[in-house]
Amino acid sequence: MFEDERGTPHQPVSCDRCAVEVLVTKNSLAHTMVQWTSATDACTQLVPGDVTCPFLRDSIESAVRSGRLLVGNDPAAIPISGNLPASDPGPQ
């Protein structure tokens, strides 16, 4: 697992639809940074210029709710329930 400059881990998340794996950093519930580990053309649902498709966003939300994806450095921040705030896709 990699960490950003704040010590927040980059955690692998796989899309529940196509199994493409990305590295995700959640500094807060509203902030999501996605780093692709493979070519983005592996996702047939990705619109040019976007960082994630709706299925990958859903997979990331599911990973947060289930506790598989940490929010910030605080494991107590998870699990959560309900919908997450709209995420910031971060740098492209």
PLY file of the C-alpha trace (Angstrom):
ply
format ascii 1.0
element vertex 92
property float x
property float y
property float z
element edge 91
property int vertex1
property int vertex2
end_header
0.00 0.00 0.00
1.33 3.45 -0.95
0.76 6.67 1.00
0.34 10.29 -0.09
2.23 13.21 1.47
-0.26 13.29 4.39
0.18 9.60 5.09
-3.20 8.70 3.62
-2.97 5.27 1.99
-3.52 4.63 -1.72
-5.64 1.51 -1.58
-6.51 -0.85 -4.44
-10.16 -1.00 -5.46
-11.54 -3.18 -8.25
-14.60 -2.24 -10.25
-17.45 -4.60 -9.41
-18.51 -4.60 -13.07
-15.33 -4.95 -15.15
-12.70 -5.78 -12.48
-10.37 -2.93 -13.54
-8.23 -2.10 -10.51
-7.29 1.44 -9.50
-5.53 2.94 -6.49
-7.80 5.18 -4.43
-7.07 7.76 -1.75
-9.95 9.11 0.34
-8.73 12.08 2.39
-12.34 12.73 3.43
-15.79 11.46 2.48
-16.04 14.20 -0.14
-12.50 13.85 -1.55
-11.57 10.88 -3.73
-8.37 10.62 -5.74
-8.13 7.82 -8.31
-4.89 6.60 -9.86
-5.22 4.15 -12.72
-2.81 1.22 -12.66
-3.68 0.13 -16.19
-4.75 1.83 -19.41
-8.05 3.66 -19.01
-9.33 2.05 -22.21
-9.73 -1.13 -20.14
-13.00 0.45 -18.93
-15.67 0.42 -21.63
-17.92 2.78 -19.60
-15.35 5.56 -19.08
-16.19 8.80 -20.90
-13.11 10.62 -22.29
-12.03 13.30 -19.83
-13.58 11.55 -16.81
-11.51 9.78 -14.16
-14.09 7.19 -13.18
-17.23 5.65 -14.61
-20.47 5.28 -12.61
-19.73 1.62 -11.87
-16.25 2.37 -10.50
-17.65 5.20 -8.36
-20.24 2.78 -6.97
-17.49 0.23 -6.28
-15.46 2.86 -4.40
-18.52 3.87 -2.33
-19.19 0.21 -1.56
-15.57 -0.28 -0.46
-15.88 2.66 1.95
-19.19 1.46 3.39
-17.87 -2.07 3.92
-14.64 -0.89 5.55
-12.36 -2.14 2.76
-11.34 1.45 1.93
-10.11 3.77 4.68
-11.14 7.42 4.80
-8.09 9.47 5.75
-5.86 7.83 8.32
-8.66 7.10 10.76
-10.06 3.56 10.65
-12.80 4.78 13.02
-14.21 6.85 10.14
-15.64 3.66 8.63
-17.94 1.91 8.08
-20.53 4.46 7.06
-23.99 4.06 5.67
-26.03 5.88 3.08
-24.76 7.79 0.08
-21.37 9.45 0.12
-20.99 13.10 -0.92
-20.10 13.74 -4.56
-16.42 13.07 -4.95
-13.67 15.22 -6.35
-11.98 13.13 -9.06
-8.61 14.71 -8.30
-5.92 15.38 -10.90
-6.28 13.66 -14.23
0 1
1 2
2 3
3 4
4 5
5 6
6 7
7 8
8 9
9 10
10 11
11 12
12 13
13 14
14 15
15 16
16 17
17 18
18 19
19 20
20 21
21 22
22 23
23 24
24 25
25 26
26 27
27 28
28 29
29 30
30 31
31 32
32 33
33 34
34 35
35 36
36 37
37 38
38 39
39 40
40 41
41 42
42 43
43 44
44 45
45 46
46 47
47 48
48 49
49 50
50 51
51 52
52 53
53 54
54 55
55 56
56 57
57 58
58 59
59 60
60 61
61 62
62 63
63 64
64 65
65 66
66 67
67 68
68 69
69 70
70 71
71 72
72 73
73 74
74 75
75 76
76 77
77 78
78 79
79 80
80 81
81 82
82 83
83 84
84 85
85 86
86 87
87 88
88 89
89 90
90 91
